[in-house]
Amino acid sequence: MNCASIGCPALHNEAFTAPQLQAQLDDGMMRFMSDRTRNRVADGKIELGMIFKRFREDWGQGWLGLRKLDNLFARHAVQRSDRPAEQRRLRERALSPGFRDYEWSLNAVGR
C-alpha cells in the first residue's frame, strides 16, 4: 500500500494483483530507488526519504534477503548514482545514510 505524498513511492498506475504482485513490487522499488528527487547520493552520503527512517524496522524482516537498509542500497547502487566510485562505495556499504525532511505535497500525475 502507498500514501499519496511525494515522500512515498510514486503511485502505481494499475491495481496490484496476486499473480503479478512480486513483479509489481519489484517495479515499484526500482522506480522509487531510481527517482533521485526522492533519494540520492550527495556529499559522500546517501540522502534518503524519511519513509526509510519511519519504517526502518520493516527492513530487518528479510524481504528478498535484505536485512538492512545498507543491503538495499547496495542492491540498487546503479540506480542511486551514475558514478562508478559511488556505486562501488554503495556496494561496499561505505556511505552513511542521512534522512531528508518528509515531503507532504501530493504526488502529481506524470511524475
DAKASUL-V478403 format. One record per helix or strand of 2 or more residues. SS is the DSSP state (2 for helix, 1 for strand). FROM is the first residue (numbers start at 0). LEN is the number of residues. If there is no record, write none. Layout:
ss=<SS;SS>
from=<FROM;FROM>
len=<LEN;LEN>
This chain:
ss=<2;1;1;2;2;2;2;2;2;1>
from=<17;39;44;49;55;62;68;76;83;95>
len=<17;3;4;5;5;3;7;4;8;4>
